[in-house]
């Protein structure tokens, strides 16, 4: 992963963005020697967000199973009958 100072980002934003789009490699931005932010390509960010939504859905399903909030197939069909017509 590439690392850039925040001052470099201020001075060379166009070049840093061009490199980012060309390599698709995230850039860690540091301030005062400490990590401050990540700069990522838009497509990569959107893909990560979609993956996060999927993982959150799976986690909710697992939690429902652990909490006993599940239906048998016949119970589910009965509850869904109005939408399955």
PyMOL commands that set and color helices and strands:
alter all, ss='L'
color gray80, all
select helices_A, chain A and resi 6-23+42-66+73-84
alter helices_A, ss='H'
color red, helices_A
select strands_A, chain A and resi 2-5+27-31+34-39
alter strands_A, ss='S'
color yellow, strands_A
deselect
rebuild
show_as cartoon
